[in-house]
Amino acid sequence: MDPPVAVERADAAWVPVGFVDAWVLERGVWVARVKDRASRYSWIPGTELRRAGQF
């Protein structure tokens, strides 16, 4: 995605996790590649994410 989109992840509360820069459809589930502040990447199911500041 250009530009990357800031996202939050569902936990006990919504927590900022970084920026989504790519999506992959894997076994029928959309998974986002998220880059955190330390420049590490992780893959998170889209159902666990929302755009930062959405609510």
Secondary structure in CASP SS format (residue, H / E / C, confidence):
PFRMAT SS
TARGET T0000
AUTHOR 0000-0000-0000
METHOD secondary structure of the structure
MODEL  1
M C 1.00
D C 1.00
P C 1.00
P C 1.00
V E 1.00
A E 1.00
V E 1.00
E E 1.00
R E 1.00
A E 1.00
D C 1.00
A C 1.00
A C 1.00
W E 1.00
V E 1.00
P E 1.00
V E 1.00
G E 1.00
F E 1.00
V E 1.00
D E 1.00
A E 1.00
W E 1.00
V E 1.00
L E 1.00
E E 1.00
R C 1.00
G C 1.00
V E 1.00
W E 1.00
V E 1.00
A E 1.00
R E 1.00
V E 1.00
K E 1.00
D C 1.00
R C 1.00
A C 1.00
S C 1.00
R C 1.00
Y E 1.00
S E 1.00
W E 1.00
I E 1.00
P E 1.00
G H 1.00
T H 1.00
E H 1.00
L E 1.00
R E 1.00
R E 1.00
A C 1.00
G C 1.00
Q C 1.00
F C 1.00
END
